[in-house]
Amino acid sequence: MPVLDQTEEERKEIAVEEEELRKAGEQIYVAPPWKLMWWRFRKHRMAMLCAGILLVLYFVAIFCEFVAPYDPDDALLQFK
């Protein structure tokens, strides 16, 4: 229900907002499924935290020789 006391500037601003919403709706309509999943995933805070932790663990696994340069079999030879 339109308000009769709106100025021309307010009407233009509302029209611009409606146009932006329409374009956003079109963008969602033509977005591939992976992009829709990514948008939804990004909004979930716990998922982003877990993804960050997982990336750190993968990083450590990839560079494990740098993180722990010593051979575990050679450790504590004096106790054998």
N, CA, C and O atoms as a CHARMM CRD file, in Angstrom:
* protein
*
  320
    1    1 MET  N      0.84300  -1.17800   0.00000 PROA 1      0.00000
    2    1 MET  CA     0.00000   0.00000   0.00000 PROA 1      0.00000
    3    1 MET  C      0.88600   1.23900   0.00000 PROA 1      0.00000
    4    1 MET  O      1.55000   1.50100   1.00300 PROA 1      0.00000
    5    2 PRO  N      0.92200   2.00000  -1.06900 PROA 2      0.00000
    6    2 PRO  CA     1.81200   3.15100  -1.15800 PROA 2      0.00000
    7    2 PRO  C      1.38600   4.28500  -0.23300 PROA 2      0.00000
    8    2 PRO  O      0.20100   4.52300   0.00100 PROA 2      0.00000
    9    3 VAL  N      2.37800   4.95700   0.27100 PROA 3      0.00000
   10    3 VAL  CA     2.12800   6.11200   1.13400 PROA 3      0.00000
   11    3 VAL  C      1.99800   7.33800   0.23800 PROA 3      0.00000
   12    3 VAL  O      2.80900   7.53900  -0.66700 PROA 3      0.00000
   13    4 LEU  N      0.99500   8.14500   0.48600 PROA 4      0.00000
   14    4 LEU  CA     0.72800   9.29800  -0.36700 PROA 4      0.00000
   15    4 LEU  C      1.65000  10.46800  -0.07100 PROA 4      0.00000
   16    4 LEU  O      1.76500  11.37700  -0.89300 PROA 4      0.00000
   17    5 ASP  N      2.31700  10.46900   1.09000 PROA 5      0.00000
   18    5 ASP  CA     3.15300  11.60100   1.48700 PROA 5      0.00000
   19    5 ASP  C      4.61000  11.45600   1.04100 PROA 5      0.00000
   20    5 ASP  O      5.47300  12.17900   1.53600 PROA 5      0.00000
   21    6 GLN  N      4.89700  10.54200   0.12100 PROA 6      0.00000
   22    6 GLN  CA     6.26800  10.33000  -0.32100 PROA 6      0.00000
   23    6 GLN  C      6.68600  11.41900  -1.29700 PROA 6      0.00000
   24    6 GLN  O      5.90900  11.86300  -2.14200 PROA 6      0.00000
   25    7 THR  N      7.92900  11.83100  -1.15200 PROA 7      0.00000
   26    7 THR  CA     8.46700  12.80600  -2.09800 PROA 7      0.00000
   27    7 THR  C      8.98700  12.05700  -3.32000 PROA 7      0.00000
   28    7 THR  O      9.09600  10.83000  -3.31800 PROA 7      0.00000
   29    8 GLU  N      9.29700  12.80300  -4.33700 PROA 8      0.00000
   30    8 GLU  CA     9.80100  12.20500  -5.57200 PROA 8      0.00000
   31    8 GLU  C     11.14600  11.50200  -5.32500 PROA 8      0.00000
   32    8 GLU  O     11.41800  10.45200  -5.90600 PROA 8      0.00000
   33    9 GLU  N     11.97100  12.08200  -4.47300 PROA 9      0.00000
   34    9 GLU  CA    13.27400  11.48900  -4.16300 PROA 9      0.00000
   35    9 GLU  C     13.10300  10.14500  -3.45100 PROA 9      0.00000
   36    9 GLU  O     13.82200   9.18800  -3.73800 PROA 9      0.00000
   37   10 GLU  N     12.15300  10.08200  -2.52800 PROA 10     0.00000
   38   10 GLU  CA    11.89000   8.82000  -1.82300 PROA 10     0.00000
   39   10 GLU  C     11.38200   7.75700  -2.79100 PROA 10     0.00000
   40   10 GLU  O     11.75100   6.58800  -2.67600 PROA 10     0.00000
   41   11 ARG  N     10.55100   8.14800  -3.72900 PROA 11     0.00000
   42   11 ARG  CA    10.04100   7.20800  -4.72600 PROA 11     0.00000
   43   11 ARG  C     11.16600   6.67100  -5.60300 PROA 11     0.00000
   44   11 ARG  O     11.19500   5.48100  -5.91500 PROA 11     0.00000
   45   12 LYS  N     12.09300   7.54300  -6.00200 PROA 12     0.00000
   46   12 LYS  CA    13.23100   7.10700  -6.81500 PROA 12     0.00000
   47   12 LYS  C     14.11500   6.15500  -6.01600 PROA 12     0.00000
   48   12 LYS  O     14.60200   5.15900  -6.55200 PROA 12     0.00000
   49   13 GLU  N     14.32200   6.45700  -4.74400 PROA 13     0.00000
   50   13 GLU  CA    15.15300   5.60100  -3.89500 PROA 13     0.00000
   51   13 GLU  C     14.51300   4.21800  -3.73800 PROA 13     0.00000
   52   13 GLU  O     15.20300   3.19900  -3.78200 PROA 13     0.00000
   53   14 ILE  N     13.21200   4.19300  -3.55600 PROA 14     0.00000
   54   14 ILE  CA    12.50200   2.91800  -3.43700 PROA 14     0.00000
   55   14 ILE  C     12.57400   2.15200  -4.74800 PROA 14     0.00000
   56   14 ILE  O     12.74000   0.93200  -4.74700 PROA 14     0.00000
   57   15 ALA  N     12.44900   2.85600  -5.86100 PROA 15     0.00000
   58   15 ALA  CA    12.53200   2.19900  -7.16700 PROA 15     0.00000
   59   15 ALA  C     13.91800   1.59800  -7.38900 PROA 15     0.00000
   60   15 ALA  O     14.04600   0.50700  -7.94600 PROA 15     0.00000
   61   16 VAL  N     14.95600   2.31400  -6.95100 PROA 16     0.00000
   62   16 VAL  CA    16.32500   1.80000  -7.08600 PROA 16     0.00000
   63   16 VAL  C     16.49800   0.55200  -6.22300 PROA 16     0.00000
   64   16 VAL  O     17.09300  -0.43100  -6.66500 PROA 16     0.00000
   65   17 GLU  N     15.98300   0.58700  -4.99500 PROA 17     0.00000
   66   17 GLU  CA    16.07700  -0.57300  -4.10900 PROA 17     0.00000
   67   17 GLU  C     15.33100  -1.76800  -4.69800 PROA 17     0.00000
   68   17 GLU  O     15.82300  -2.89500  -4.63700 PROA 17     0.00000
   69   18 GLU  N     14.16100  -1.53400  -5.26100 PROA 18     0.00000
   70   18 GLU  CA    13.39600  -2.61700  -5.87100 PROA 18     0.00000
   71   18 GLU  C     14.14200  -3.20400  -7.06800 PROA 18     0.00000
   72   18 GLU  O     14.12400  -4.41700  -7.28200 PROA 18     0.00000
   73   19 GLU  N     14.79700  -2.34500  -7.84400 PROA 19     0.00000
   74   19 GLU  CA    15.57400  -2.80800  -8.99400 PROA 19     0.00000
   75   19 GLU  C     16.75300  -3.65500  -8.53900 PROA 19     0.00000
   76   19 GLU  O     17.05500  -4.68300  -9.14600 PROA 19     0.00000
   77   20 GLU  N     17.42900  -3.22000  -7.45400 PROA 20     0.00000
   78   20 GLU  CA    18.55300  -3.99700  -6.92100 PROA 20     0.00000
   79   20 GLU  C     18.08100  -5.35500  -6.41600 PROA 20     0.00000
   80   20 GLU  O     18.75100  -6.36400  -6.63100 PROA 20     0.00000
   81   21 LEU  N     16.93600  -5.38600  -5.74800 PROA 21     0.00000
   82   21 LEU  CA    16.38800  -6.65300  -5.27400 PROA 21     0.00000
   83   21 LEU  C     16.02300  -7.57200  -6.43700 PROA 21     0.00000
   84   21 LEU  O     16.24200  -8.78200  -6.37100 PROA 21     0.00000
   85   22 ARG  N     15.47500  -7.00100  -7.48600 PROA 22     0.00000
   86   22 ARG  CA    15.11200  -7.79800  -8.65300 PROA 22     0.00000
   87   22 ARG  C     16.36200  -8.38900  -9.30300 PROA 22     0.00000
   88   22 ARG  O     16.37300  -9.55600  -9.69600 PROA 22     0.00000
   89   23 LYS  N     17.42000  -7.56900  -9.41200 PROA 23     0.00000
   90   23 LYS  CA    18.66600  -8.06900  -9.99900 PROA 23     0.00000
   91   23 LYS  C     19.29000  -9.14700  -9.11600 PROA 23     0.00000
   92   23 LYS  O     19.83500 -10.12800  -9.62400 PROA 23     0.00000
   93   24 ALA  N     19.21300  -8.96900  -7.80200 PROA 24     0.00000
   94   24 ALA  CA    19.74400  -9.98400  -6.89000 PROA 24     0.00000
   95   24 ALA  C     18.96000 -11.28000  -7.03200 PROA 24     0.00000
   96   24 ALA  O     19.53700 -12.36700  -6.99400 PROA 24     0.00000
   97   25 GLY  N     17.65100 -11.16700  -7.19400 PROA 25     0.00000
   98   25 GLY  CA    16.82600 -12.34400  -7.40200 PROA 25     0.00000
   99   25 GLY  C     17.17700 -13.05600  -8.69400 PROA 25     0.00000
  100   25 GLY  O     17.20200 -14.28600  -8.74100 PROA 25     0.00000
  101   26 GLU  N     17.44900 -12.29200  -9.74300 PROA 26     0.00000
  102   26 GLU  CA    17.86600 -12.88300 -11.00800 PROA 26     0.00000
  103   26 GLU  C     19.22100 -13.55500 -10.86000 PROA 26     0.00000
  104   26 GLU  O     19.45800 -14.61000 -11.44900 PROA 26     0.00000
  105   27 GLN  N     20.11600 -12.94900 -10.07400 PROA 27     0.00000
  106   27 GLN  CA    21.43800 -13.52300  -9.86400 PROA 27     0.00000
  107   27 GLN  C     21.31700 -14.87100  -9.14900 PROA 27     0.00000
  108   27 GLN  O     22.02600 -15.81700  -9.49500 PROA 27     0.00000
  109   28 ILE  N     20.44800 -14.96700  -8.17900 PROA 28     0.00000
  110   28 ILE  CA    20.23900 -16.22500  -7.47500 PROA 28     0.00000
  111   28 ILE  C     19.59500 -17.24300  -8.40500 PROA 28     0.00000
  112   28 ILE  O     19.92000 -18.42800  -8.34500 PROA 28     0.00000
  113   29 TYR  N     18.70200 -16.80300  -9.24800 PROA 29     0.00000
  114   29 TYR  CA    17.99400 -17.71000 -10.15200 PROA 29     0.00000
  115   29 TYR  C     18.95200 -18.37200 -11.13800 PROA 29     0.00000
  116   29 TYR  O     18.78000 -19.54300 -11.47700 PROA 29     0.00000
  117   30 VAL  N     19.95700 -17.63500 -11.60000 PROA 30     0.00000
  118   30 VAL  CA    20.87400 -18.18400 -12.60200 PROA 30     0.00000
  119   30 VAL  C     22.16600 -18.70200 -11.98700 PROA 30     0.00000
  120   30 VAL  O     23.03500 -19.17400 -12.71900 PROA 30     0.00000
  121   31 ALA  N     22.32200 -18.63100 -10.67400 PROA 31     0.00000
  122   31 ALA  CA    23.55100 -19.09000 -10.02400 PROA 31     0.00000
  123   31 ALA  C     23.62300 -20.61500 -10.05600 PROA 31     0.00000
  124   31 ALA  O     22.61200 -21.29500  -9.87600 PROA 31     0.00000
  125   32 PRO  N     24.82400 -21.14600 -10.28700 PROA 32     0.00000
  126   32 PRO  CA    24.98400 -22.60500 -10.26400 PROA 32     0.00000
  127   32 PRO  C     24.84500 -23.14400  -8.83700 PROA 32     0.00000
  128   32 PRO  O     24.99600 -22.39100  -7.87500 PROA 32     0.00000
  129   33 PRO  N     24.56200 -24.42000  -8.69800 PROA 33     0.00000
  130   33 PRO  CA    24.35400 -24.99100  -7.35500 PROA 33     0.00000
  131   33 PRO  C     25.54000 -24.82700  -6.41200 PROA 33     0.00000
  132   33 PRO  O     25.34900 -24.61000  -5.21600 PROA 33     0.00000
  133   34 TRP  N     26.77500 -24.92800  -6.93600 PROA 34     0.00000
  134   34 TRP  CA    27.93100 -24.78900  -6.05100 PROA 34     0.00000
  135   34 TRP  C     28.01200 -23.39300  -5.46600 PROA 34     0.00000
  136   34 TRP  O     28.44700 -23.21800  -4.32800 PROA 34     0.00000
  137   35 LYS  N     27.59400 -22.39500  -6.24000 PROA 35     0.00000
  138   35 LYS  CA    27.62700 -21.01900  -5.75000 PROA 35     0.00000
  139   35 LYS  C     26.54800 -20.80200  -4.68800 PROA 35     0.00000
  140   35 LYS  O     26.77500 -20.10100  -3.70200 PROA 35     0.00000
  141   36 LEU  N     25.39600 -21.39500  -4.88600 PROA 36     0.00000
  142   36 LEU  CA    24.34100 -21.31000  -3.87700 PROA 36     0.00000
  143   36 LEU  C     24.78800 -21.96300  -2.57100 PROA 36     0.00000
  144   36 LEU  O     24.53000 -21.44200  -1.48500 PROA 36     0.00000
  145   37 MET  N     25.46800 -23.12500  -2.68900 PROA 37     0.00000
  146   37 MET  CA    25.96400 -23.80200  -1.48800 PROA 37     0.00000
  147   37 MET  C     27.01500 -22.95000  -0.78500 PROA 37     0.00000
  148   37 MET  O     27.02600 -22.87200   0.44300 PROA 37     0.00000
  149   38 TRP  N     27.90200 -22.30700  -1.55300 PROA 38     0.00000
  150   38 TRP  CA    28.94000 -21.47000  -0.95600 PROA 38     0.00000
  151   38 TRP  C     28.33200 -20.28300  -0.23400 PROA 38     0.00000
  152   38 TRP  O     28.77900 -19.94900   0.86300 PROA 38     0.00000
  153   39 TRP  N     27.32100 -19.62900  -0.81400 PROA 39     0.00000
  154   39 TRP  CA    26.65700 -18.50400  -0.16100 PROA 39     0.00000
  155   39 TRP  C     26.03500 -18.93900   1.16300 PROA 39     0.00000
  156   39 TRP  O     26.12700 -18.23100   2.16600 PROA 39     0.00000
  157   40 ARG  N     25.40600 -20.09800   1.15400 PROA 40     0.00000
  158   40 ARG  CA    24.76800 -20.60000   2.37600 PROA 40     0.00000
  159   40 ARG  C     25.82400 -21.01100   3.40900 PROA 40     0.00000
  160   40 ARG  O     25.66300 -20.76600   4.60400 PROA 40     0.00000
  161   41 PHE  N     26.90900 -21.64300   2.93000 PROA 41     0.00000
  162   41 PHE  CA    27.98200 -22.08100   3.81600 PROA 41     0.00000
  163   41 PHE  C     28.65200 -20.88700   4.49100 PROA 41     0.00000
  164   41 PHE  O     28.98400 -20.95300   5.67500 PROA 41     0.00000
  165   42 ARG  N     28.85300 -19.79600   3.75000 PROA 42     0.00000
  166   42 ARG  CA    29.50900 -18.60900   4.28500 PROA 42     0.00000
  167   42 ARG  C     28.73400 -17.97900   5.42400 PROA 42     0.00000
  168   42 ARG  O     29.32800 -17.35000   6.29800 PROA 42     0.00000
  169   43 LYS  N     27.43100 -18.13400   5.43300 PROA 43     0.00000
  170   43 LYS  CA    26.60500 -17.54800   6.49100 PROA 43     0.00000
  171   43 LYS  C     26.67200 -18.33500   7.79400 PROA 43     0.00000
  172   43 LYS  O     26.34400 -17.80700   8.85600 PROA 43     0.00000
  173   44 HSD  N     27.09600 -19.59400   7.71900 PROA 44     0.00000
  174   44 HSD  CA    27.11800 -20.46400   8.89200 PROA 44     0.00000
  175   44 HSD  C     28.45500 -20.28100   9.61800 PROA 44     0.00000
  176   44 HSD  O     29.49600 -20.69300   9.10500 PROA 44     0.00000
  177   45 ARG  N     28.43600 -19.67000  10.80300 PROA 45     0.00000
  178   45 ARG  CA    29.66800 -19.31400  11.51100 PROA 45     0.00000
  179   45 ARG  C     30.44700 -20.54500  11.96700 PROA 45     0.00000
  180   45 ARG  O     31.67000 -20.58800  11.83400 PROA 45     0.00000
  181   46 MET  N     29.75900 -21.53000  12.49400 PROA 46     0.00000
  182   46 MET  CA    30.44600 -22.72200  12.98500 PROA 46     0.00000
  183   46 MET  C     31.10100 -23.47900  11.82500 PROA 46     0.00000
  184   46 MET  O     32.19200 -24.02800  11.97600 PROA 46     0.00000
  185   47 ALA  N     30.44400 -23.50600  10.69000 PROA 47     0.00000
  186   47 ALA  CA    31.02000 -24.16800   9.52200 PROA 47     0.00000
  187   47 ALA  C     32.28700 -23.44900   9.07100 PROA 47     0.00000
  188   47 ALA  O     33.26000 -24.10300   8.69400 PROA 47     0.00000
  189   48 MET  N     32.29600 -22.13500   9.10000 PROA 48     0.00000
  190   48 MET  CA    33.48200 -21.38200   8.70900 PROA 48     0.00000
  191   48 MET  C     34.62500 -21.61100   9.69600 PROA 48     0.00000
  192   48 MET  O     35.78100 -21.72700   9.28900 PROA 48     0.00000
  193   49 LEU  N     34.30900 -21.67800  10.98300 PROA 49     0.00000
  194   49 LEU  CA    35.33100 -21.95200  11.99600 PROA 49     0.00000
  195   49 LEU  C     35.93300 -23.33500  11.77400 PROA 49     0.00000
  196   49 LEU  O     37.15400 -23.49300  11.79200 PROA 49     0.00000
  197   50 CYS  N     35.09200 -24.32400  11.56600 PROA 50     0.00000
  198   50 CYS  CA    35.57600 -25.69300  11.33400 PROA 50     0.00000
  199   50 CYS  C     36.37000 -25.78100  10.03200 PROA 50     0.00000
  200   50 CYS  O     37.35500 -26.51600   9.96400 PROA 50     0.00000
  201   51 ALA  N     35.96200 -25.05500   9.01100 PROA 51     0.00000
  202   51 ALA  CA    36.71200 -25.04800   7.75700 PROA 51     0.00000
  203   51 ALA  C     38.09700 -24.44500   7.97400 PROA 51     0.00000
  204   51 ALA  O     39.07500 -24.92900   7.40400 PROA 51     0.00000
  205   52 GLY  N     38.19200 -23.41000   8.77800 PROA 52     0.00000
  206   52 GLY  CA    39.48900 -22.81400   9.09000 PROA 52     0.00000
  207   52 GLY  C     40.38800 -23.78400   9.84200 PROA 52     0.00000
  208   52 GLY  O     41.57100 -23.91000   9.52800 PROA 52     0.00000
  209   53 ILE  N     39.82700 -24.47000  10.83300 PROA 53     0.00000
  210   53 ILE  CA    40.60000 -25.46200  11.58600 PROA 53     0.00000
  211   53 ILE  C     41.05300 -26.58700  10.65900 PROA 53     0.00000
  212   53 ILE  O     42.19600 -27.03800  10.74200 PROA 53     0.00000
  213   54 LEU  N     40.18000 -27.03300   9.79300 PROA 54     0.00000
  214   54 LEU  CA    40.52100 -28.09600   8.84700 PROA 54     0.00000
  215   54 LEU  C     41.64600 -27.66000   7.90100 PROA 54     0.00000
  216   54 LEU  O     42.54100 -28.44600   7.59300 PROA 54     0.00000
  217   55 LEU  N     41.59700 -26.41300   7.44700 PROA 55     0.00000
  218   55 LEU  CA    42.66600 -25.90700   6.58400 PROA 55     0.00000
  219   55 LEU  C     44.00300 -25.87100   7.31600 PROA 55     0.00000
  220   55 LEU  O     45.03800 -26.19500   6.73500 PROA 55     0.00000
  221   56 VAL  N     43.98700 -25.48100   8.57900 PROA 56     0.00000
  222   56 VAL  CA    45.22400 -25.47300   9.36500 PROA 56     0.00000
  223   56 VAL  C     45.76900 -26.89200   9.50300 PROA 56     0.00000
  224   56 VAL  O     46.96900 -27.11100   9.34300 PROA 56     0.00000
  225   57 LEU  N     44.90400 -27.85200   9.79700 PROA 57     0.00000
  226   57 LEU  CA    45.35200 -29.23100   9.93600 PROA 57     0.00000
  227   57 LEU  C     45.90300 -29.78300   8.61600 PROA 57     0.00000
  228   57 LEU  O     46.90500 -30.49800   8.62000 PROA 57     0.00000
  229   58 TYR  N     45.26600 -29.46200   7.50100 PROA 58     0.00000
  230   58 TYR  CA    45.78700 -29.88400   6.19800 PROA 58     0.00000
  231   58 TYR  C     47.15000 -29.23600   5.92200 PROA 58     0.00000
  232   58 TYR  O     48.05900 -29.88100   5.39800 PROA 58     0.00000
  233   59 PHE  N     47.27500 -27.97200   6.27600 PROA 59     0.00000
  234   59 PHE  CA    48.53600 -27.26500   6.08600 PROA 59     0.00000
  235   59 PHE  C     49.64800 -27.93300   6.88500 PROA 59     0.00000
  236   59 PHE  O     50.75000 -28.12400   6.37000 PROA 59     0.00000
  237   60 VAL  N     49.37300 -28.28800   8.13100 PROA 60     0.00000
  238   60 VAL  CA    50.36000 -28.97800   8.96700 PROA 60     0.00000
  239   60 VAL  C     50.68900 -30.34200   8.37900 PROA 60     0.00000
  240   60 VAL  O     51.85000 -30.74800   8.38700 PROA 60     0.00000
  241   61 ALA  N     49.69500 -31.05300   7.87100 PROA 61     0.00000
  242   61 ALA  CA    49.94600 -32.37000   7.29100 PROA 61     0.00000
  243   61 ALA  C     50.80400 -32.27200   6.02900 PROA 61     0.00000
  244   61 ALA  O     51.67200 -33.11500   5.80500 PROA 61     0.00000
  245   62 ILE  N     50.57300 -31.26400   5.21800 PROA 62     0.00000
  246   62 ILE  CA    51.34900 -31.09600   3.98800 PROA 62     0.00000
  247   62 ILE  C     52.80100 -30.74600   4.31100 PROA 62     0.00000
  248   62 ILE  O     53.71700 -31.25600   3.66700 PROA 62     0.00000
  249   63 PHE  N     53.01600 -29.88100   5.30300 PROA 63     0.00000
  250   63 PHE  CA    54.35400 -29.43100   5.66100 PROA 63     0.00000
  251   63 PHE  C     54.82500 -30.06300   6.96600 PROA 63     0.00000
  252   63 PHE  O     55.48300 -29.40500   7.77200 PROA 63     0.00000
  253   64 CYS  N     54.49500 -31.33400   7.17900 PROA 64     0.00000
  254   64 CYS  CA    54.83200 -32.00000   8.43900 PROA 64     0.00000
  255   64 CYS  C     56.33800 -32.12700   8.64500 PROA 64     0.00000
  256   64 CYS  O     56.80000 -32.07600   9.78400 PROA 64     0.00000
  257   65 GLU  N     57.10200 -32.28800   7.59300 PROA 65     0.00000
  258   65 GLU  CA    58.54800 -32.41300   7.74700 PROA 65     0.00000
  259   65 GLU  C     59.17500 -31.10500   8.20400 PROA 65     0.00000
  260   65 GLU  O     60.20700 -31.11100   8.87500 PROA 65     0.00000
  261   66 PHE  N     58.57100 -30.00900   7.85400 PROA 66     0.00000
  262   66 PHE  CA    59.06400 -28.71100   8.32300 PROA 66     0.00000
  263   66 PHE  C     58.63200 -28.46300   9.76100 PROA 66     0.00000
  264   66 PHE  O     59.39800 -27.91500  10.55400 PROA 66     0.00000
  265   67 VAL  N     57.41500 -28.86000  10.10000 PROA 67     0.00000
  266   67 VAL  CA    56.89000 -28.63700  11.45300 PROA 67     0.00000
  267   67 VAL  C     57.62700 -29.51600  12.45700 PROA 67     0.00000
  268   67 VAL  O     57.96600 -29.04800  13.54400 PROA 67     0.00000
  269   68 ALA  N     57.87800 -30.76400  12.12300 PROA 68     0.00000
  270   68 ALA  CA    58.59800 -31.69200  13.00200 PROA 68     0.00000
  271   68 ALA  C     59.73700 -32.32000  12.20600 PROA 68     0.00000
  272   68 ALA  O     59.55700 -33.39200  11.62800 PROA 68     0.00000
  273   69 PRO  N     60.91700 -31.67300  12.15900 PROA 69     0.00000
  274   69 PRO  CA    61.99500 -32.14100  11.28700 PROA 69     0.00000
  275   69 PRO  C     62.73600 -33.37800  11.78900 PROA 69     0.00000
  276   69 PRO  O     63.54000 -33.94400  11.04900 PROA 69     0.00000
  277   70 TYR  N     62.49100 -33.80600  13.00800 PROA 70     0.00000
  278   70 TYR  CA    63.24700 -34.92000  13.57100 PROA 70     0.00000
  279   70 TYR  C     62.52500 -36.24100  13.33500 PROA 70     0.00000
  280   70 TYR  O     61.29600 -36.30200  13.35200 PROA 70     0.00000
  281   71 ASP  N     63.30000 -37.28900  13.11500 PROA 71     0.00000
  282   71 ASP  CA    62.75800 -38.62100  12.89500 PROA 71     0.00000
  283   71 ASP  C     62.31800 -39.20000  14.24600 PROA 71     0.00000
  284   71 ASP  O     63.11500 -39.21900  15.18400 PROA 71     0.00000
  285   72 PRO  N     61.08400 -39.66500  14.36800 PROA 72     0.00000
  286   72 PRO  CA    60.62800 -40.18100  15.65700 PROA 72     0.00000
  287   72 PRO  C     61.33200 -41.47200  16.06700 PROA 72     0.00000
  288   72 PRO  O     61.37400 -41.79100  17.25500 PROA 72     0.00000
  289   73 ASP  N     61.88100 -42.21500  15.12100 PROA 73     0.00000
  290   73 ASP  CA    62.59400 -43.44700  15.44900 PROA 73     0.00000
  291   73 ASP  C     63.96300 -43.17600  16.05500 PROA 73     0.00000
  292   73 ASP  O     64.49000 -44.03100  16.76700 PROA 73     0.00000
  293   74 ASP  N     64.55300 -42.02300  15.79800 PROA 74     0.00000
  294   74 ASP  CA    65.87300 -41.66700  16.32200 PROA 74     0.00000
  295   74 ASP  C     65.81200 -40.98100  17.67100 PROA 74     0.00000
  296   74 ASP  O     66.85300 -40.70100  18.26500 PROA 74     0.00000
  297   75 ALA  N     64.62700 -40.70700  18.16300 PROA 75     0.00000
  298   75 ALA  CA    64.50300 -39.98800  19.42100 PROA 75     0.00000
  299   75 ALA  C     64.82000 -40.87700  20.60800 PROA 75     0.00000
  300   75 ALA  O     64.50700 -42.06800  20.60600 PROA 75     0.00000
  301   76 LEU  N     65.42800 -40.30500  21.59800 PROA 76     0.00000
  302   76 LEU  CA    65.70100 -40.94300  22.88600 PROA 76     0.00000
  303   76 LEU  C     66.50300 -42.23700  22.75600 PROA 76     0.00000
  304   76 LEU  O     66.12700 -43.26400  23.32100 PROA 76     0.00000
  305   77 LEU  N     67.59500 -42.18500  22.02000 PROA 77     0.00000
  306   77 LEU  CA    68.44300 -43.36000  21.85200 PROA 77     0.00000
  307   77 LEU  C     69.14400 -43.75200  23.15500 PROA 77     0.00000
  308   77 LEU  O     69.53500 -44.90700  23.32400 PROA 77     0.00000
  309   78 GLN  N     69.30300 -42.80200  24.06800 PROA 78     0.00000
  310   78 GLN  CA    70.00200 -43.10300  25.30700 PROA 78     0.00000
  311   78 GLN  C     69.18700 -44.03600  26.21400 PROA 78     0.00000
  312   78 GLN  O     69.74500 -44.62500  27.14000 PROA 78     0.00000
  313   79 PHE  N     67.87700 -44.18100  25.96700 PROA 79     0.00000
  314   79 PHE  CA    67.03900 -45.03000  26.80800 PROA 79     0.00000
  315   79 PHE  C     66.88800 -46.44500  26.26400 PROA 79     0.00000
  316   79 PHE  O     66.18300 -47.25700  26.86300 PROA 79     0.00000
  317   80 LYS  N     67.53100 -46.75800  25.15000 PROA 80     0.00000
  318   80 LYS  CA    67.40100 -48.10000  24.56700 PROA 80     0.00000
  319   80 LYS  C     68.31900 -49.08000  25.22800 PROA 80     0.00000
  320   80 LYS  O     68.33700 -50.25400  24.86000 PROA 80     0.00000
